[in-house]
Amino acid sequence: MASSETLPDADAAPSLSRIADAFARYGNFTLGGGSATVAVLHREVLEKRKWISNDDFTLCFALARLTPGTNLLAFCTGVGWLLRRLPGVIAALLAASIPCALIVIALTALFDRWQDNSIAQAAIHGAVAAAVAITAKTSWTIAKPHYKSGNRLRVILIGAAAFGLSVGLGVPAIQVLLLAGVVGTFLPIARP
């Protein structure tokens, strides 16, 4: 994923228990879906704890979007790898998935009782609207470091084209991401 130069050395890398604690806490108890969780993890692992660089975070995010399956778990796997290689992957992945899987099982069991309840349905519709807003906020959190003077047009063009291809033309997400990657290699990046 990243060069060994960007990996924390063994003494500076967080312990497996600290990795598991962060991913259990923020991977399971952040409401709003994977995008909201990624935004919270951005604050925790990058801004607050400084475990990884912004470039490494962006790389993990992009690669997670290109992988099949649950992107959040792929993202946690990428960050875990950067932090402590295979043991970090295991700690991050298990901590981010097992508790929330148990919560989903419990909520699914309760869904039968809620599906005819008008108050529960109204709450679910409100939560969906909020999840859309949180997804937009997460997109901005990840794009903001790249939205600098000289690169704004590049970010806007690639973002608008990706949105248009996906929403307007129904191009599958993997094809949009790969095409954006190819286009991004040819659009110049302004260096400060």
C-alpha positions as CSV (number, residue, x, y, z in Angstrom):
1,M,0.0,0.0,0.0
2,A,2.4,2.7,1.2
3,S,6.1,2.7,1.3
4,S,7.8,1.5,4.5
5,E,8.9,5.1,5.0
6,T,5.3,6.1,5.8
7,L,4.7,3.3,8.2
8,P,5.2,4.1,11.9
9,D,8.3,2.3,13.3
10,A,7.6,-0.5,15.8
11,D,8.1,1.9,18.7
12,A,5.9,4.7,17.3
13,A,3.1,2.5,16.0
14,P,0.1,2.2,18.2
15,S,-0.4,-1.0,20.2
16,L,-2.9,-3.5,18.9
17,S,-5.1,-2.8,21.9
18,R,-5.2,0.9,21.0
19,I,-6.0,0.1,17.4
20,A,-8.8,-2.3,18.5
21,D,-10.1,0.3,20.9
22,A,-10.2,3.1,18.3
23,F,-11.9,0.9,15.6
24,A,-14.3,-0.7,18.1
25,R,-15.4,2.7,19.4
26,Y,-15.6,4.6,16.2
27,G,-16.3,1.7,13.8
28,N,-19.3,0.5,15.7
29,F,-20.9,3.4,17.5
30,T,-20.8,6.1,14.8
31,L,-24.3,6.3,13.3
32,G,-24.9,7.3,9.7
33,G,-23.2,4.5,7.8
34,G,-19.8,3.9,6.4
35,S,-19.3,7.5,5.2
36,A,-20.0,8.9,8.7
37,T,-17.6,6.3,10.2
38,V,-14.9,7.2,7.8
39,A,-15.3,10.9,8.7
40,V,-15.0,10.1,12.4
41,L,-12.0,7.8,11.8
42,H,-10.4,10.6,9.7
43,R,-10.6,12.9,12.8
44,E,-9.3,10.1,15.1
45,V,-6.5,8.4,13.2
46,L,-5.3,11.3,11.2
47,E,-6.0,14.6,13.0
48,K,-6.1,13.6,16.6
49,R,-3.8,10.6,17.0
50,K,-1.6,11.3,13.9
51,W,-1.2,7.6,13.2
52,I,-1.2,8.0,9.4
53,S,-0.7,10.8,6.9
54,N,-3.5,12.5,4.9
55,D,-2.0,10.8,1.7
56,D,-2.1,7.4,3.4
57,F,-5.7,8.0,4.6
58,T,-6.8,9.1,1.1
59,L,-5.1,6.0,-0.4
60,C,-6.9,3.7,2.0
61,F,-10.2,5.4,1.2
62,A,-9.7,5.2,-2.6
63,L,-8.6,1.6,-2.5
64,A,-11.5,0.7,-0.3
65,R,-13.9,2.2,-2.8
66,L,-12.3,0.1,-5.5
67,T,-12.7,-3.2,-3.7
68,P,-15.8,-5.4,-3.8
69,G,-17.8,-5.8,-0.6
70,T,-18.1,-3.6,2.4
71,N,-15.9,-0.5,1.8
72,L,-15.7,0.4,5.4
73,L,-14.2,-2.9,6.3
74,A,-11.8,-2.6,3.4
75,F,-10.8,0.9,4.6
76,C,-10.2,-0.4,8.2
77,T,-8.1,-3.2,6.7
78,G,-6.0,-0.7,4.8
79,V,-5.4,1.5,7.9
80,G,-4.7,-1.5,10.0
81,W,-2.1,-2.7,7.5
82,L,-0.4,0.7,7.5
83,L,-0.3,0.7,11.3
84,R,0.9,-2.8,12.2
85,R,0.7,-4.9,9.0
86,L,-1.2,-8.2,9.5
87,P,-1.7,-8.0,13.3
88,G,-3.0,-4.4,12.7
89,V,-5.4,-5.7,10.0
90,I,-6.8,-8.3,12.3
91,A,-7.2,-5.9,15.2
92,A,-8.9,-3.2,13.1
93,L,-11.1,-5.6,11.1
94,L,-12.4,-7.6,14.1
95,A,-12.9,-4.6,16.3
96,A,-14.8,-2.7,13.5
97,S,-17.0,-5.6,12.5
98,I,-18.0,-8.0,15.3
99,P,-19.7,-5.6,17.7
100,C,-21.7,-3.9,14.9
101,A,-22.7,-7.3,13.4
102,L,-24.2,-8.2,16.8
103,I,-26.1,-4.9,16.9
104,V,-27.4,-5.4,13.4
105,I,-28.7,-8.8,14.3
106,A,-30.6,-7.4,17.3
107,L,-32.0,-4.5,15.2
108,T,-33.1,-6.8,12.4
109,A,-34.9,-9.0,15.0
110,L,-36.7,-5.8,16.2
111,F,-37.6,-4.7,12.6
112,D,-40.5,-7.0,12.4
113,R,-42.1,-5.1,15.2
114,W,-41.2,-1.7,13.8
115,Q,-42.3,-2.0,10.2
116,D,-46.0,-1.2,10.9
117,N,-45.2,1.5,13.4
118,S,-45.7,5.0,11.8
119,I,-43.4,6.7,14.3
120,A,-40.6,4.2,13.7
121,Q,-41.0,4.6,9.9
122,A,-40.8,8.4,10.2
123,A,-37.6,8.0,12.3
124,I,-36.1,5.8,9.6
125,H,-37.0,8.3,6.8
126,G,-35.4,11.0,8.9
127,A,-32.3,8.9,9.4
128,V,-32.0,8.3,5.7
129,A,-32.0,12.0,5.0
130,A,-29.4,12.6,7.6
131,A,-27.2,9.8,6.2
132,V,-27.2,11.6,2.8
133,A,-26.1,14.8,4.4
134,I,-23.4,12.9,6.4
135,T,-22.2,11.3,3.2
136,A,-21.8,14.7,1.6
137,K,-19.9,16.0,4.6
138,T,-17.6,13.0,4.5
139,S,-17.0,13.6,0.8
140,W,-15.9,17.2,1.6
141,T,-13.7,16.0,4.5
142,I,-11.8,13.8,2.1
143,A,-11.7,16.2,-0.8
144,K,-10.8,19.3,1.2
145,P,-7.1,18.7,1.5
146,H,-6.9,18.3,-2.3
147,Y,-9.1,21.4,-2.9
148,K,-6.3,23.9,-2.9
149,S,-5.6,26.9,-5.0
150,G,-4.5,25.6,-8.4
151,N,-6.3,22.3,-7.9
152,R,-9.8,23.4,-7.4
153,L,-10.8,23.1,-11.0
154,R,-9.3,19.6,-11.2
155,V,-11.3,18.4,-8.1
156,I,-14.5,20.0,-9.4
157,L,-14.2,18.6,-12.9
158,I,-13.4,15.0,-11.7
159,G,-16.1,15.2,-9.0
160,A,-18.8,16.6,-11.4
161,A,-17.9,14.1,-14.1
162,A,-18.0,11.2,-11.7
163,F,-21.4,12.3,-10.3
164,G,-22.8,12.8,-13.9
165,L,-21.5,9.4,-15.1
166,S,-22.9,7.6,-12.0
167,V,-26.2,9.4,-11.6
168,G,-27.0,10.6,-15.1
169,L,-25.7,7.7,-17.1
170,G,-25.8,4.9,-14.6
171,V,-22.2,3.9,-15.1
172,P,-21.2,1.4,-12.4
173,A,-19.2,2.8,-9.5
174,I,-16.1,0.7,-10.2
175,Q,-15.9,2.0,-13.8
176,V,-16.4,5.6,-12.6
177,L,-13.6,5.2,-10.1
178,L,-11.2,3.6,-12.5
179,L,-11.9,6.2,-15.2
180,A,-11.4,9.0,-12.7
181,G,-8.1,7.5,-11.7
182,V,-7.0,7.4,-15.4
183,V,-8.2,11.0,-16.0
184,G,-6.5,12.1,-12.7
185,T,-3.2,10.9,-14.0
186,F,-3.4,13.2,-17.0
187,L,-4.8,16.3,-15.3
188,P,-1.9,18.3,-13.8
189,I,-1.6,18.7,-10.1
190,A,-0.6,22.2,-8.9
191,R,2.3,21.9,-6.4
192,P,2.6,24.7,-3.8
